[in-house]
């Protein structure tokens, strides 16, 4: 019998590995036919997850006893380019939709800014951090907070400028809205522009744009249900993956791959797979 790996936070448990392994590209034979034994895929993936969870630098893996930093990063780049992490998230959404049902009636979209000390693609001066380098991630969730789409840009990019790009990055096919099944899009006051309203309406969404104080008042006095907060909670879930809290990747596609990996884990957990 093989060793049973449970969910300890930095290694993929058996249930998640069973979903990830079929997505990996076929191994390419070494051109010389003589090479050191290849690090097993699962060990390399655990090393990548450790970097994602802790925010440690790749070179620190050399002292972890898991695998070398060069092997882990080489495998990460290979799987990033093959779209493995995005497909992992996509498959999780399909499974969640099958078991629980994606709630398209009330979507929420919001941005969050994090530090990017090394700069790189799609970073910019953070207006709330004395102009230091930062990145903005724009996140779309369904009514329960399951992530559906994500986009990144410089921290100086206004939230409203990322609406179209974020809605264009849906990881699963969106059902057609109708009179009986409308699709609301909850946004905060930072998106209160005619341009956003026209864009959202043109895509078949009903915009619900409200200030934080107005929303809290209606919840307290009129008994309305809070809806937009779920996207803020999901941003909080993402921040638990310390590699996302401070961006160290200079390449935008590397940072997006880490985001996709984290969103995939969040989504697969919501299916009840790990219970």
Secondary structure, 3 states (H helix, E strand, C coil): CCCCCCCCCCCCCHHHHHHHHHHCCCCCCCCCCCCCCCCCHHHHHHHHHHHHHHCCCHHHHHHCCCCCHHHHHHHHHHHHHCCHHHHHHHHHHHHHHHHCCCCCCEEEEEEEEEECCCCCCCCEECCCCCCCEEEEEEEEECCCCCEEEEEEEECCCCHHHHHHHHHCCCCCCCCCCCCCCCCEEEEEHHHCCHHHHHHHHHCCCEEEEECHHHHHHHHHHHCCCCCCHHHHHHHHHHHCCHHHHECCCCCHHHHHHHHHHHHHHHHHHHCCCCC
